[in-house]
Each structure stands twice: as C-alpha cells, then as structure tokens.
Amino acid sequence: MSLERVTITIPSETLEAVRQAAERDGLSVSAWLSRAAEKAAKIETGLAAAEEVLAELGPPTPEEQAWVDSVMDLVTRPPMDGSTSHHDAA
C-alpha cells in the first residue's frame, strides 16, 4: 500500500476529539484518521450501491424495510461491554 501526505483543515474541537480517540485506541492521529476515512468511504460506496439497486428494483415492501431496519439496529448498536464489536474490526 502506498501512502501519500496530505494537509487538511478541521475545527480545533474536532482535532482534539480525534486526538483523544486515537490515544484511547493506541493509534497515531494519522492512523486513526486514515481508519475513519476508510470506514466512511466504505459506507459511501455501500450507500451508492444501495441507491443503484433501489433505482432498478424500486423501494422495498414494508416487510422488507422492517427487516432491514432490524438488521441495521442490530449492527449499529454499541456493544454492551464497551468493547469493539466485530463489525468495527474491518
């Protein structure tokens, strides 16, 4: 994997929150931001794919939507013990 250096501008409060999160995770700020950006890019890719499918197939039925909502609730719920869940390990 090749790495590139970039310069970004973010609010001071956001940077402080990132520093604290990176420290909690035992990562550098750069590694933490890289991981966060990778996760965000995967989410955006998934959303774009979902939009394509919906455009082709039409909206889900109420039953299908209820199933999707229940799955999303399950996978986005924070772990009860505060540990990192399996879906955050990517």
N, C-alpha and C positions, 0 to 999 in steps of 0.2 A: 504494500500500500504506500503510495507516495503522499507526502504531506506538503501543504502549502501554508505559508504565513499570510495572515490577513489582519487588517486593522478594522475593528468595529467600534461603534459608539453606542453605549447603552446608559440608561439612567443610573446614577450613583447608587440608589437604593436597590436596584436590580443587581448590580455588581456585588454589593455587599451580601445579598441573599445568595448569590451564586457562590461567593467565597465560602460562606458558611456551609452550604450544601456540599460543596466539593470537599471541604475539610471533614465533614461527617462521613462522607463516602470514601475518604482516604485517597482522593484524586487531586491532581492539579486543576486549576481553574480551566486551563486549556482542554484537558481530557474530559472534564465534566461538561463543558460547553459542546465539545465535539460529540459526546454521547447524547446530549439533549438534542442537538441539531439532527443527528442520525435518526433518533426516535421520531422527531417532528416530521422529517422527510418521509419516513415510512408511513406515518399516519396520513400525510397529504397524498401519497401515492395510493393508499387504500381508499381514501375518500374519492379520488378521481376515478378509480376503477369502479367503485360502487355507483357513482353518478352515471358512468357509461352503461352499466348493467340496468339501472333503473330507466335510462333513456330507451334501451332496447326492449325491456320486458314490461315496463310500466311499474306503477307503485305496488308494494306488497299488499296482500289482503290484511284485514285487521288481525287475523290469527297469526299470520306470518310476522307482522310487525310486533305483536305481543311476544313472540318467541325471540325475535332479535333484541327487543328491549330487555328481556330477562337475561339473555346471554351477556349483553353489554353491562348490565348491572353487576353480574357475577364477576366479569373480568376486570372491571374498573373499580370495584370495591377495595379499599385499602385493607391489607392483611390485619387480622385481629391482634396479632402479636407484635406488630410493628416491623416485622422483617420484610425483606424484599420478596415479592411473590414471583412465581415462575414466569409470568408474562412480562416482568421488568428485566429479566436476565438477558435479553437479546442484545 
